[in-house]
Amino acid sequence: MNNNLKYFIEKYNMYLLNGKIDIDLKYATKDNFLHKKIYNNTTCLLRREVAIKLLEANNYLKENYNLKLCILDAYRPIEVQREMYKLVPNPNFVADPNGENCNHTKGNAVDICLIDMNNNKLPMPTKFDYFGIESSRTYYKNNKNLDQNIKSNVILLEKVMNKFGFIGLESEWWHFNYYKEYPIIK
């Protein structure tokens, strides 16, 4: 670990998740709504308390359902948030970097999905970063035509995350904020 990363982790009480949970940071690839790589590395960070609760949720899934969590995004630098908001200035899908609900920049939000023990992603209502009604929690809860397997997967994800103190964003099935507030990291 380089000194800058070590300083950042100590200063903001962050926790490095690499090697402790499955990670597929979509913004470190071109597989995202921007269709370009934004992160230069795959360092995955969250506030320490948030990370510990996420690891507890992951262990609970392994022990009770033979499933795991996979992190698609976690802490996001404010500069990246600004770039995203310029392209999609819709607070239902991309938080305003000048607002109070910019939780990725606080280190207390995580985008996740469920995977099996062979690291295969389970089917969900939409692809990650799909900005439409089909990605909303209301849609999958009220849609009688949605495949039952998909519905069960996304409801299980929400149930487990709620159990460990995470609250889902209404417009995105993959996004969860830890209940405790933190300041934006600038």
HELIX and SHEET records of a PDB file:
HELIX    1   1 ASN A    3  LYS A   11  1                                   9    
HELIX    2   2 LYS A   26  ALA A   28  5                                   3    
HELIX    3   3 ARG A   48  TYR A   65  1                                  18    
HELIX    4   4 ILE A   78  LEU A   87  1                                  10    
HELIX    5   5 ASN A  103  LYS A  106  5                                   4    
HELIX    6   6 ILE A  133  SER A  135  5                                   3    
HELIX    7   7 ARG A  137  ASN A  142  1                                   6    
HELIX    8   8 GLN A  148  LYS A  163  1                                  16    
SHEET    1   A 2 MET A  14  LEU A  16  0                                        
SHEET    2   A 2 LEU A  45  ARG A  47 -1                                        
SHEET    1   B 5 ASP A  22  ILE A  23  0                                        
SHEET    2   B 5 LEU A  67  ASP A  73  1                                        
SHEET    3   B 5 ALA A 109  ASP A 116 -1                                        
SHEET    4   B 5 HIS A 175  TYR A 178 -1                                        
SHEET    5   B 5 PHE A 166  GLY A 168 -1                                        
END                                                                             
